[in-house]
Amino acid sequence: MNLYLAIKMLHILSSVLLVGTGFGTAFYLYFANRTRCVPAIATVARLVVRADLWFTTPAIVVQPISGMWLAHSAGWPVNTPWIVAALGLYLLAGACWLPVVWLQWMMARLAWTANAQGASALPLLYWRYARYWEWLGYPAFVAMVAVYWLMVFKPAL
């Protein structure tokens, strides 16, 4: 296997981890929140934070490095419109993700504390953070779907 194909495989796998983990953890925390079950939310929120640390964060680093290497190797200039658009959308998703990481961490702490104290409900601050977390997730997800579209179709913009 040549180096280009190895890096391409790494790029594809890291994109799957990035979007798949993000969507999967969001799915589980979103629906755990709907149960209002403090022990379930505490467990899921803690695992969401862990998944972001173990899977999403490394993929976020690998994606632009491998993508730029692939583009350069294939002869695509960095100022190619679809690459510029993909990088802009990637940065938009990242701008949403950074506060989401903090929100998830705070939500996990609040839920874990409430669960440890035997509380039957989470504090209002948890629900405020959950609302912001959800609102930031939508544009990030749409941006990443658009990045996928740009990478696959490479349109002449």
N, C-alpha and C positions, 0 to 999 in steps of 0.2 A: 504494500500500500504506500502511495506517495504521501509526502508531507501535506500537500494541499488537501487531499481527501481526509487525512487524519484531522487536520484543523477544522475542516468543514463538518466532520462528524462531531467533534467537540462543540462547535458552534451550534449545531442543531440540538444536541443533547442538552446543552446549557440553556438554550431557549425554551426547550420543553420543561426543564426544571424550573426556570424562572416563571413562566406563565402558568404552568401546571400547578406548581406549589402555591403560587399566589392565588389562583382561582380556587384551588382545593381548600386551602386554609380559610379563605374568605367564606366559602360555602359553609364549612363546618361551624365557624364562629357565628356567622349570620343566623344559622338555624339553631345553634345552641342558645343564642341570645333570645330567640323567640320562645324558648321553653320557660325562660325566667327561673330555671332551676340553678341555684347558686353552685352546688357541687359540680354539675355538668359544665357550666360556663367557666368555672375556675380551672377545671382540667383542660378543656378545649383551648382556652386562652393561653394557658401555659405552654401547651403543645404548639400553638400557632407561633408564639415567640421563638420557640426552639426550632421549628421548621424554617422560619425566616433566617435565623442565624446559621443553621447547618446547610440549607439548600439554596435559598433565594440570594443571600449575600454573595456567596462564591460565584453564582451564575451571573449576577450583576457585574462582577469584575471581569469574568471571562467573555461576556457578550461583546462589548465594544472592542476589546483587544483582538479577539478572534475575527470579528466582523471586519475591522479595519485591515487586518492582515490579509484576509480573503479578498477584499476589494482591491487592495494594492497588488496582490499576486495575480488577480484576474485582469488587471489593467484599468480598473475603474478609478478615475480621479476622485479625490475626497470631496471636490465641489460638484460632483454629479448630482443633479437635482433630487433624484430619489434617495440618494445617500444622505444628503443634507436634510431632507424631510424626515427620514428614518431617525437620524441622530436627534433632530429637534423633538420628535415625538418620544424618543427614548428619554431625553432629558425632562420632558413634561411628565412622563410616568415616574421618573426618579424624583422629581419635585413633589409629586403626590406621595410617593412611597416613603420618603424620609420622615414626614410627620406621622405617617401611618405606623411606622416602626415604634416611634415614641408612644403613640396612642395605644398600640397593642401592649406594649410593656406596662404602661400605666393601668390599662384595663385588667391585665393579668394580675398585677399587684393588688388592685382593689378587689377583684374577685377572690383571689387567694386569701386575702385578709378577712373578707366577709365570710368565706367558707370556714376558715380556721376559728372564727368567733361564733360559728353556728348561726349566722344571720339567715333569716328567711328571705331577705331581699337585698339587692345590691344598692349602693348609694346612688343618688341622682347624678353625681359626677361621672359614675361609670356609664350611665345612659347617654350623657352629653358626649363623652368621648366616643361611645359606640356610634352615635349619629355622625360625628365628624369623620370617623374611620370609614363608615359606609359611603359618605359623600365623596371622600377622596378616592375610594376604590373604583368608582364608576369611570371617571376620566382616565385613570391609570390603565384600567383594563381595555377601554376603547382605544387608547393610544397604542397599547401593545398589539392589539389585533391589527391596527393600521400598519404598524411596523412589520408584522408578518406579511401583510398584503404587499407592502413595498418590496420586501426582500424576495418574495416569490415572483412577482410580476415585473419588477424593475421598470416601471413605466417611464416614458419620456415625458417628463413634466414640463 
